[in-house]
Amino acid sequence: MYCEDSGGRLCTKEELEHECASFMGCSFDSSAVWSSSESRPMACPATSFETCGNFITALDHLYEARNKTIFPDANPMRKNKSQVAMEDFGEGNPHFDNVVFPTKYVWKLDERGVASIDNSTTYRYGYDSVLSSNPEDHFCDAGLGPPSVLTGACDATMSFLLGNTVSTGLVWSTSKAVNGKWENITYIICSLLDC
């Protein structure tokens, strides 16, 4: 915004590589700076994609271990509810083939103006229209792109689903401790709450 308000813009990657912005008096010639060009990671998988993949896999494990009688809803990150969201991250790169990114609840208003969650479409998937499965937008075999949009989608979903008190590390370690068994979740919760 600052650049646009001043009549400027961010340089492209090519302009920076050709030193078009060098020696302009800002003393950023040897610093990492933003460009307006979309970038692809130099090594795969990039940390943010590994973190996103670990979060999706851990959340899926927790949903699979839930008591389905008490909690019948499937993982909201699964596009096809009968398949795992993403194969275990392991040695490969995340593909995100069966992943959607919920970013907020869908509310409906009754005749008195009282809002409640719309059970017919519980979540709003805010990134469906901007994520692409076009191979030209892929990088590191991610299956969805462009890269900055995919990380933005994952960050927005983690923020929505976890809030600001639960970390992805806690979700990951809890899913490992639960190991697919509802009884383990009860034990972990009781040990945390001293019940």
Biotite code that builds the C-alpha atoms (Angstrom):
import biotite.structure as struc

atoms = struc.array([
    struc.Atom([0.000, 0.000, 0.000], chain_id="A", res_id=1, res_name="MET", atom_name="CA", element="C"),
    struc.Atom([2.781, 2.447, 0.883], chain_id="A", res_id=2, res_name="TYR", atom_name="CA", element="C"),
    struc.Atom([4.429, 1.987, -2.512], chain_id="A", res_id=3, res_name="CYS", atom_name="CA", element="C"),
    struc.Atom([1.133, 2.392, -4.376], chain_id="A", res_id=4, res_name="GLU", atom_name="CA", element="C"),
    struc.Atom([0.144, 5.434, -2.325], chain_id="A", res_id=5, res_name="ASP", atom_name="CA", element="C"),
    struc.Atom([3.477, 7.043, -3.249], chain_id="A", res_id=6, res_name="SER", atom_name="CA", element="C"),
    struc.Atom([3.074, 6.194, -6.945], chain_id="A", res_id=7, res_name="GLY", atom_name="CA", element="C"),
    struc.Atom([5.523, 3.270, -6.847], chain_id="A", res_id=8, res_name="GLY", atom_name="CA", element="C"),
    struc.Atom([5.447, -0.522, -6.888], chain_id="A", res_id=9, res_name="ARG", atom_name="CA", element="C"),
    struc.Atom([7.532, -3.508, -5.815], chain_id="A", res_id=10, res_name="LEU", atom_name="CA", element="C"),
    struc.Atom([10.263, -4.513, -8.255], chain_id="A", res_id=11, res_name="CYS", atom_name="CA", element="C"),
    struc.Atom([9.940, -7.791, -10.118], chain_id="A", res_id=12, res_name="THR", atom_name="CA", element="C"),
    struc.Atom([12.391, -10.614, -9.435], chain_id="A", res_id=13, res_name="LYS", atom_name="CA", element="C"),
    struc.Atom([14.041, -9.944, -12.807], chain_id="A", res_id=14, res_name="GLU", atom_name="CA", element="C"),
    struc.Atom([14.486, -6.234, -12.015], chain_id="A", res_id=15, res_name="GLU", atom_name="CA", element="C"),
    struc.Atom([16.142, -7.083, -8.701], chain_id="A", res_id=16, res_name="LEU", atom_name="CA", element="C"),
    struc.Atom([18.399, -9.688, -10.343], chain_id="A", res_id=17, res_name="GLU", atom_name="CA", element="C"),
    struc.Atom([19.491, -7.048, -12.885], chain_id="A", res_id=18, res_name="HIS", atom_name="CA", element="C"),
    struc.Atom([20.145, -4.570, -10.021], chain_id="A", res_id=19, res_name="GLU", atom_name="CA", element="C"),
    struc.Atom([17.592, -2.046, -11.284], chain_id="A", res_id=20, res_name="CYS", atom_name="CA", element="C"),
    struc.Atom([16.946, -1.004, -7.675], chain_id="A", res_id=21, res_name="ALA", atom_name="CA", element="C"),
    struc.Atom([20.583, -0.970, -6.518], chain_id="A", res_id=22, res_name="SER", atom_name="CA", element="C"),
    struc.Atom([22.297, 2.149, -5.214], chain_id="A", res_id=23, res_name="PHE", atom_name="CA", element="C"),
    struc.Atom([19.020, 4.026, -4.742], chain_id="A", res_id=24, res_name="MET", atom_name="CA", element="C"),
    struc.Atom([20.011, 5.381, -1.307], chain_id="A", res_id=25, res_name="GLY", atom_name="CA", element="C"),
    struc.Atom([17.921, 3.054, 0.878], chain_id="A", res_id=26, res_name="CYS", atom_name="CA", element="C"),
    struc.Atom([20.856, 0.855, 1.984], chain_id="A", res_id=27, res_name="SER", atom_name="CA", element="C"),
    struc.Atom([19.066, -2.401, 1.093], chain_id="A", res_id=28, res_name="PHE", atom_name="CA", element="C"),
    struc.Atom([21.521, -3.454, -1.636], chain_id="A", res_id=29, res_name="ASP", atom_name="CA", element="C"),
    struc.Atom([22.766, -6.484, 0.314], chain_id="A", res_id=30, res_name="SER", atom_name="CA", element="C"),
    struc.Atom([19.495, -7.295, 2.145], chain_id="A", res_id=31, res_name="SER", atom_name="CA", element="C"),
    struc.Atom([16.718, -9.722, 1.295], chain_id="A", res_id=32, res_name="ALA", atom_name="CA", element="C"),
    struc.Atom([13.753, -7.718, -0.035], chain_id="A", res_id=33, res_name="VAL", atom_name="CA", element="C"),
    struc.Atom([10.242, -8.481, -1.324], chain_id="A", res_id=34, res_name="TRP", atom_name="CA", element="C"),
    struc.Atom([9.473, -8.635, -5.017], chain_id="A", res_id=35, res_name="SER", atom_name="CA", element="C"),
    struc.Atom([6.174, -8.659, -6.882], chain_id="A", res_id=36, res_name="SER", atom_name="CA", element="C"),
    struc.Atom([7.072, -11.953, -8.614], chain_id="A", res_id=37, res_name="SER", atom_name="CA", element="C"),
    struc.Atom([5.719, -15.316, -7.461], chain_id="A", res_id=38, res_name="GLU", atom_name="CA", element="C"),
    struc.Atom([8.571, -17.447, -6.185], chain_id="A", res_id=39, res_name="SER", atom_name="CA", element="C"),
    struc.Atom([9.130, -21.167, -6.101], chain_id="A", res_id=40, res_name="ARG", atom_name="CA", element="C"),
    struc.Atom([11.110, -22.746, -3.239], chain_id="A", res_id=41, res_name="PRO", atom_name="CA", element="C"),
    struc.Atom([14.693, -23.721, -4.038], chain_id="A", res_id=42, res_name="MET", atom_name="CA", element="C"),
    struc.Atom([14.445, -26.997, -2.108], chain_id="A", res_id=43, res_name="ALA", atom_name="CA", element="C"),
    struc.Atom([11.462, -29.240, -1.603], chain_id="A", res_id=44, res_name="CYS", atom_name="CA", element="C"),
    struc.Atom([9.621, -29.418, 0.659], chain_id="A", res_id=45, res_name="PRO", atom_name="CA", element="C"),
    struc.Atom([9.797, -25.905, 2.040], chain_id="A", res_id=46, res_name="ALA", atom_name="CA", element="C"),
    struc.Atom([9.352, -25.666, 5.815], chain_id="A", res_id=47, res_name="THR", atom_name="CA", element="C"),
    struc.Atom([5.950, -23.999, 5.611], chain_id="A", res_id=48, res_name="SER", atom_name="CA", element="C"),
    struc.Atom([4.659, -26.781, 3.360], chain_id="A", res_id=49, res_name="PHE", atom_name="CA", element="C"),
    struc.Atom([6.067, -29.418, 5.700], chain_id="A", res_id=50, res_name="GLU", atom_name="CA", element="C"),
    struc.Atom([4.337, -27.691, 8.629], chain_id="A", res_id=51, res_name="THR", atom_name="CA", element="C"),
    struc.Atom([1.082, -27.489, 6.672], chain_id="A", res_id=52, res_name="CYS", atom_name="CA", element="C"),
    struc.Atom([1.375, -31.151, 5.670], chain_id="A", res_id=53, res_name="GLY", atom_name="CA", element="C"),
    struc.Atom([2.072, -32.204, 9.245], chain_id="A", res_id=54, res_name="ASN", atom_name="CA", element="C"),
    struc.Atom([-0.916, -30.199, 10.495], chain_id="A", res_id=55, res_name="PHE", atom_name="CA", element="C"),
    struc.Atom([-3.295, -31.724, 7.932], chain_id="A", res_id=56, res_name="ILE", atom_name="CA", element="C"),
    struc.Atom([-2.056, -35.260, 8.636], chain_id="A", res_id=57, res_name="THR", atom_name="CA", element="C"),
    struc.Atom([-2.247, -34.784, 12.432], chain_id="A", res_id=58, res_name="ALA", atom_name="CA", element="C"),
    struc.Atom([-5.745, -33.286, 12.265], chain_id="A", res_id=59, res_name="LEU", atom_name="CA", element="C"),
    struc.Atom([-6.871, -36.194, 10.111], chain_id="A", res_id=60, res_name="ASP", atom_name="CA", element="C"),
    struc.Atom([-5.448, -38.687, 12.634], chain_id="A", res_id=61, res_name="HIS", atom_name="CA", element="C"),
    struc.Atom([-7.313, -36.945, 15.472], chain_id="A", res_id=62, res_name="LEU", atom_name="CA", element="C"),
    struc.Atom([-10.580, -36.960, 13.515], chain_id="A", res_id=63, res_name="TYR", atom_name="CA", element="C"),
    struc.Atom([-10.161, -40.661, 12.761], chain_id="A", res_id=64, res_name="GLU", atom_name="CA", element="C"),
    struc.Atom([-9.626, -41.406, 16.476], chain_id="A", res_id=65, res_name="ALA", atom_name="CA", element="C"),
    struc.Atom([-12.730, -39.498, 17.630], chain_id="A", res_id=66, res_name="ARG", atom_name="CA", element="C"),
    struc.Atom([-15.804, -41.177, 19.089], chain_id="A", res_id=67, res_name="ASN", atom_name="CA", element="C"),
    struc.Atom([-17.971, -41.049, 15.963], chain_id="A", res_id=68, res_name="LYS", atom_name="CA", element="C"),
    struc.Atom([-21.184, -41.504, 17.971], chain_id="A", res_id=69, res_name="THR", atom_name="CA", element="C"),
    struc.Atom([-20.541, -38.344, 19.981], chain_id="A", res_id=70, res_name="ILE", atom_name="CA", element="C"),
    struc.Atom([-18.700, -36.444, 17.206], chain_id="A", res_id=71, res_name="PHE", atom_name="CA", element="C"),
    struc.Atom([-20.157, -37.615, 13.865], chain_id="A", res_id=72, res_name="PRO", atom_name="CA", element="C"),
    struc.Atom([-18.750, -34.815, 11.668], chain_id="A", res_id=73, res_name="ASP", atom_name="CA", element="C"),
    struc.Atom([-15.776, -35.705, 9.467], chain_id="A", res_id=74, res_name="ALA", atom_name="CA", element="C"),
    struc.Atom([-12.608, -33.657, 9.149], chain_id="A", res_id=75, res_name="ASN", atom_name="CA", element="C"),
    struc.Atom([-13.623, -30.310, 7.564], chain_id="A", res_id=76, res_name="PRO", atom_name="CA", element="C"),
    struc.Atom([-10.358, -30.287, 5.589], chain_id="A", res_id=77, res_name="MET", atom_name="CA", element="C"),
    struc.Atom([-11.311, -33.379, 3.566], chain_id="A", res_id=78, res_name="ARG", atom_name="CA", element="C"),
    struc.Atom([-12.722, -32.684, 0.108], chain_id="A", res_id=79, res_name="LYS", atom_name="CA", element="C"),
    struc.Atom([-13.874, -36.302, -0.227], chain_id="A", res_id=80, res_name="ASN", atom_name="CA", element="C"),
    struc.Atom([-14.986, -37.229, 3.306], chain_id="A", res_id=81, res_name="LYS", atom_name="CA", element="C"),
    struc.Atom([-14.396, -40.991, 2.778], chain_id="A", res_id=82, res_name="SER", atom_name="CA", element="C"),
    struc.Atom([-10.687, -40.603, 1.942], chain_id="A", res_id=83, res_name="GLN", atom_name="CA", element="C"),
    struc.Atom([-7.807, -39.363, 4.090], chain_id="A", res_id=84, res_name="VAL", atom_name="CA", element="C"),
    struc.Atom([-7.076, -35.684, 3.559], chain_id="A", res_id=85, res_name="ALA", atom_name="CA", element="C"),
    struc.Atom([-3.466, -36.315, 2.634], chain_id="A", res_id=86, res_name="MET", atom_name="CA", element="C"),
    struc.Atom([-1.279, -39.386, 2.642], chain_id="A", res_id=87, res_name="GLU", atom_name="CA", element="C"),
    struc.Atom([1.170, -39.451, 5.544], chain_id="A", res_id=88, res_name="ASP", atom_name="CA", element="C"),
    struc.Atom([3.804, -36.790, 4.871], chain_id="A", res_id=89, res_name="PHE", atom_name="CA", element="C"),
    struc.Atom([6.765, -39.161, 5.378], chain_id="A", res_id=90, res_name="GLY", atom_name="CA", element="C"),
    struc.Atom([9.552, -38.866, 2.814], chain_id="A", res_id=91, res_name="GLU", atom_name="CA", element="C"),
    struc.Atom([7.591, -37.264, -0.028], chain_id="A", res_id=92, res_name="GLY", atom_name="CA", element="C"),
    struc.Atom([6.217, -33.843, -0.689], chain_id="A", res_id=93, res_name="ASN", atom_name="CA", element="C"),
    struc.Atom([2.673, -32.903, 0.337], chain_id="A", res_id=94, res_name="PRO", atom_name="CA", element="C"),
    struc.Atom([0.188, -33.181, -2.514], chain_id="A", res_id=95, res_name="HIS", atom_name="CA", element="C"),
    struc.Atom([-2.952, -31.636, -0.936], chain_id="A", res_id=96, res_name="PHE", atom_name="CA", element="C"),
    struc.Atom([-5.079, -33.581, -3.443], chain_id="A", res_id=97, res_name="ASP", atom_name="CA", element="C"),
    struc.Atom([-8.011, -34.175, -1.074], chain_id="A", res_id=98, res_name="ASN", atom_name="CA", element="C"),
    struc.Atom([-7.650, -31.011, 0.993], chain_id="A", res_id=99, res_name="VAL", atom_name="CA", element="C"),
    struc.Atom([-9.904, -27.961, 1.291], chain_id="A", res_id=100, res_name="VAL", atom_name="CA", element="C"),
    struc.Atom([-9.183, -25.010, 3.567], chain_id="A", res_id=101, res_name="PHE", atom_name="CA", element="C"),
    struc.Atom([-12.068, -23.881, 5.821], chain_id="A", res_id=102, res_name="PRO", atom_name="CA", element="C"),
    struc.Atom([-11.631, -20.271, 6.921], chain_id="A", res_id=103, res_name="THR", atom_name="CA", element="C"),
    struc.Atom([-14.869, -19.410, 8.739], chain_id="A", res_id=104, res_name="LYS", atom_name="CA", element="C"),
    struc.Atom([-18.302, -20.682, 9.660], chain_id="A", res_id=105, res_name="TYR", atom_name="CA", element="C"),
    struc.Atom([-21.330, -20.098, 7.455], chain_id="A", res_id=106, res_name="VAL", atom_name="CA", element="C"),
    struc.Atom([-24.076, -18.421, 9.476], chain_id="A", res_id=107, res_name="TRP", atom_name="CA", element="C"),
    struc.Atom([-27.791, -18.204, 8.789], chain_id="A", res_id=108, res_name="LYS", atom_name="CA", element="C"),
    struc.Atom([-30.217, -15.733, 10.302], chain_id="A", res_id=109, res_name="LEU", atom_name="CA", element="C"),
    struc.Atom([-33.673, -16.738, 11.457], chain_id="A", res_id=110, res_name="ASP", atom_name="CA", element="C"),
    struc.Atom([-36.742, -14.489, 11.186], chain_id="A", res_id=111, res_name="GLU", atom_name="CA", element="C"),
    struc.Atom([-35.796, -12.765, 14.488], chain_id="A", res_id=112, res_name="ARG", atom_name="CA", element="C"),
    struc.Atom([-32.251, -12.050, 13.302], chain_id="A", res_id=113, res_name="GLY", atom_name="CA", element="C"),
    struc.Atom([-30.617, -14.712, 15.513], chain_id="A", res_id=114, res_name="VAL", atom_name="CA", element="C"),
    struc.Atom([-27.527, -16.227, 13.897], chain_id="A", res_id=115, res_name="ALA", atom_name="CA", element="C"),
    struc.Atom([-26.692, -19.923, 14.007], chain_id="A", res_id=116, res_name="SER", atom_name="CA", element="C"),
    struc.Atom([-24.266, -22.125, 12.103], chain_id="A", res_id=117, res_name="ILE", atom_name="CA", element="C"),
    struc.Atom([-25.825, -23.301, 8.847], chain_id="A", res_id=118, res_name="ASP", atom_name="CA", element="C"),
    struc.Atom([-25.664, -27.111, 9.106], chain_id="A", res_id=119, res_name="ASN", atom_name="CA", element="C"),
    struc.Atom([-26.238, -27.560, 5.366], chain_id="A", res_id=120, res_name="SER", atom_name="CA", element="C"),
    struc.Atom([-22.920, -25.815, 4.588], chain_id="A", res_id=121, res_name="THR", atom_name="CA", element="C"),
    struc.Atom([-21.088, -25.570, 7.919], chain_id="A", res_id=122, res_name="THR", atom_name="CA", element="C"),
    struc.Atom([-17.830, -24.032, 6.652], chain_id="A", res_id=123, res_name="TYR", atom_name="CA", element="C"),
    struc.Atom([-16.810, -21.378, 4.179], chain_id="A", res_id=124, res_name="ARG", atom_name="CA", element="C"),
    struc.Atom([-13.832, -22.528, 2.131], chain_id="A", res_id=125, res_name="TYR", atom_name="CA", element="C"),
    struc.Atom([-12.333, -19.164, 1.319], chain_id="A", res_id=126, res_name="GLY", atom_name="CA", element="C"),
    struc.Atom([-9.575, -20.337, -1.012], chain_id="A", res_id=127, res_name="TYR", atom_name="CA", element="C"),
    struc.Atom([-11.447, -22.637, -3.401], chain_id="A", res_id=128, res_name="ASP", atom_name="CA", element="C"),
    struc.Atom([-11.681, -20.009, -6.134], chain_id="A", res_id=129, res_name="SER", atom_name="CA", element="C"),
    struc.Atom([-8.011, -18.960, -6.047], chain_id="A", res_id=130, res_name="VAL", atom_name="CA", element="C"),
    struc.Atom([-6.183, -22.272, -5.574], chain_id="A", res_id=131, res_name="LEU", atom_name="CA", element="C"),
    struc.Atom([-5.339, -23.926, -8.841], chain_id="A", res_id=132, res_name="SER", atom_name="CA", element="C"),
    struc.Atom([-4.795, -27.549, -9.846], chain_id="A", res_id=133, res_name="SER", atom_name="CA", element="C"),
    struc.Atom([-3.281, -26.414, -13.146], chain_id="A", res_id=134, res_name="ASN", atom_name="CA", element="C"),
    struc.Atom([0.171, -28.086, -13.475], chain_id="A", res_id=135, res_name="PRO", atom_name="CA", element="C"),
    struc.Atom([1.686, -24.715, -14.453], chain_id="A", res_id=136, res_name="GLU", atom_name="CA", element="C"),
    struc.Atom([0.857, -23.419, -10.949], chain_id="A", res_id=137, res_name="ASP", atom_name="CA", element="C"),
    struc.Atom([2.414, -26.430, -9.167], chain_id="A", res_id=138, res_name="HIS", atom_name="CA", element="C"),
    struc.Atom([5.802, -26.498, -7.498], chain_id="A", res_id=139, res_name="PHE", atom_name="CA", element="C"),
    struc.Atom([7.555, -29.359, -5.700], chain_id="A", res_id=140, res_name="CYS", atom_name="CA", element="C"),
    struc.Atom([4.664, -31.613, -6.822], chain_id="A", res_id=141, res_name="ASP", atom_name="CA", element="C"),
    struc.Atom([2.337, -29.847, -4.346], chain_id="A", res_id=142, res_name="ALA", atom_name="CA", element="C"),
    struc.Atom([-0.740, -30.499, -6.504], chain_id="A", res_id=143, res_name="GLY", atom_name="CA", element="C"),
    struc.Atom([-2.136, -27.037, -5.758], chain_id="A", res_id=144, res_name="LEU", atom_name="CA", element="C"),
    struc.Atom([-0.721, -23.578, -6.248], chain_id="A", res_id=145, res_name="GLY", atom_name="CA", element="C"),
    struc.Atom([0.430, -20.883, -6.607], chain_id="A", res_id=146, res_name="PRO", atom_name="CA", element="C"),
    struc.Atom([2.790, -21.280, -3.620], chain_id="A", res_id=147, res_name="PRO", atom_name="CA", element="C"),
    struc.Atom([1.978, -18.056, -1.755], chain_id="A", res_id=148, res_name="SER", atom_name="CA", element="C"),
    struc.Atom([-1.779, -18.701, -2.047], chain_id="A", res_id=149, res_name="VAL", atom_name="CA", element="C"),
    struc.Atom([-1.388, -22.272, -0.756], chain_id="A", res_id=150, res_name="LEU", atom_name="CA", element="C"),
    struc.Atom([0.573, -21.133, 2.313], chain_id="A", res_id=151, res_name="THR", atom_name="CA", element="C"),
    struc.Atom([-1.955, -18.347, 2.887], chain_id="A", res_id=152, res_name="GLY", atom_name="CA", element="C"),
    struc.Atom([-4.803, -20.886, 2.727], chain_id="A", res_id=153, res_name="ALA", atom_name="CA", element="C"),
    struc.Atom([-3.069, -23.182, 5.195], chain_id="A", res_id=154, res_name="CYS", atom_name="CA", element="C"),
    struc.Atom([-2.252, -20.320, 7.586], chain_id="A", res_id=155, res_name="ASP", atom_name="CA", element="C"),
    struc.Atom([-5.849, -19.028, 7.480], chain_id="A", res_id=156, res_name="ALA", atom_name="CA", element="C"),
    struc.Atom([-7.232, -22.521, 8.160], chain_id="A", res_id=157, res_name="THR", atom_name="CA", element="C"),
    struc.Atom([-4.831, -23.176, 11.044], chain_id="A", res_id=158, res_name="MET", atom_name="CA", element="C"),
    struc.Atom([-5.777, -19.831, 12.563], chain_id="A", res_id=159, res_name="SER", atom_name="CA", element="C"),
    struc.Atom([-9.511, -20.556, 12.142], chain_id="A", res_id=160, res_name="PHE", atom_name="CA", element="C"),
    struc.Atom([-9.461, -24.154, 13.406], chain_id="A", res_id=161, res_name="LEU", atom_name="CA", element="C"),
    struc.Atom([-6.861, -23.777, 16.180], chain_id="A", res_id=162, res_name="LEU", atom_name="CA", element="C"),
    struc.Atom([-7.346, -20.189, 17.327], chain_id="A", res_id=163, res_name="GLY", atom_name="CA", element="C"),
    struc.Atom([-4.389, -18.481, 18.974], chain_id="A", res_id=164, res_name="ASN", atom_name="CA", element="C"),
    struc.Atom([-3.893, -20.846, 21.927], chain_id="A", res_id=165, res_name="THR", atom_name="CA", element="C"),
    struc.Atom([-3.145, -24.173, 20.202], chain_id="A", res_id=166, res_name="VAL", atom_name="CA", element="C"),
    struc.Atom([-0.003, -24.713, 18.151], chain_id="A", res_id=167, res_name="SER", atom_name="CA", element="C"),
    struc.Atom([0.445, -27.054, 15.207], chain_id="A", res_id=168, res_name="THR", atom_name="CA", element="C"),
    struc.Atom([3.126, -28.786, 17.297], chain_id="A", res_id=169, res_name="GLY", atom_name="CA", element="C"),
    struc.Atom([0.547, -29.591, 19.990], chain_id="A", res_id=170, res_name="LEU", atom_name="CA", element="C"),
    struc.Atom([-1.837, -31.011, 17.379], chain_id="A", res_id=171, res_name="VAL", atom_name="CA", element="C"),
    struc.Atom([0.993, -33.107, 15.916], chain_id="A", res_id=172, res_name="TRP", atom_name="CA", element="C"),
    struc.Atom([2.237, -34.457, 19.262], chain_id="A", res_id=173, res_name="SER", atom_name="CA", element="C"),
    struc.Atom([-1.335, -35.160, 20.453], chain_id="A", res_id=174, res_name="THR", atom_name="CA", element="C"),
    struc.Atom([-2.096, -37.114, 17.275], chain_id="A", res_id=175, res_name="SER", atom_name="CA", element="C"),
    struc.Atom([1.073, -39.172, 17.838], chain_id="A", res_id=176, res_name="LYS", atom_name="CA", element="C"),
    struc.Atom([0.090, -39.846, 21.471], chain_id="A", res_id=177, res_name="ALA", atom_name="CA", element="C"),
    struc.Atom([-3.495, -40.762, 20.562], chain_id="A", res_id=178, res_name="VAL", atom_name="CA", element="C"),
    struc.Atom([-2.263, -43.254, 17.965], chain_id="A", res_id=179, res_name="ASN", atom_name="CA", element="C"),
    struc.Atom([-5.748, -43.780, 16.507], chain_id="A", res_id=180, res_name="GLY", atom_name="CA", element="C"),
    struc.Atom([-7.558, -44.707, 19.738], chain_id="A", res_id=181, res_name="LYS", atom_name="CA", element="C"),
    struc.Atom([-10.386, -42.720, 21.343], chain_id="A", res_id=182, res_name="TRP", atom_name="CA", element="C"),
    struc.Atom([-9.455, -44.077, 24.792], chain_id="A", res_id=183, res_name="GLU", atom_name="CA", element="C"),
    struc.Atom([-6.061, -42.403, 24.458], chain_id="A", res_id=184, res_name="ASN", atom_name="CA", element="C"),
    struc.Atom([-7.729, -39.021, 23.801], chain_id="A", res_id=185, res_name="ILE", atom_name="CA", element="C"),
    struc.Atom([-9.776, -39.422, 27.011], chain_id="A", res_id=186, res_name="THR", atom_name="CA", element="C"),
    struc.Atom([-6.616, -40.301, 28.962], chain_id="A", res_id=187, res_name="TYR", atom_name="CA", element="C"),
    struc.Atom([-4.681, -37.314, 27.561], chain_id="A", res_id=188, res_name="ILE", atom_name="CA", element="C"),
    struc.Atom([-7.522, -34.870, 28.291], chain_id="A", res_id=189, res_name="ILE", atom_name="CA", element="C"),
    struc.Atom([-7.923, -36.222, 31.823], chain_id="A", res_id=190, res_name="CYS", atom_name="CA", element="C"),
    struc.Atom([-4.199, -35.967, 32.498], chain_id="A", res_id=191, res_name="SER", atom_name="CA", element="C"),
    struc.Atom([-4.230, -32.341, 31.291], chain_id="A", res_id=192, res_name="LEU", atom_name="CA", element="C"),
    struc.Atom([-7.344, -31.442, 33.317], chain_id="A", res_id=193, res_name="LEU", atom_name="CA", element="C"),
    struc.Atom([-6.427, -33.571, 36.366], chain_id="A", res_id=194, res_name="ASP", atom_name="CA", element="C"),
    struc.Atom([-9.717, -35.533, 36.340], chain_id="A", res_id=195, res_name="CYS", atom_name="CA", element="C"),
])
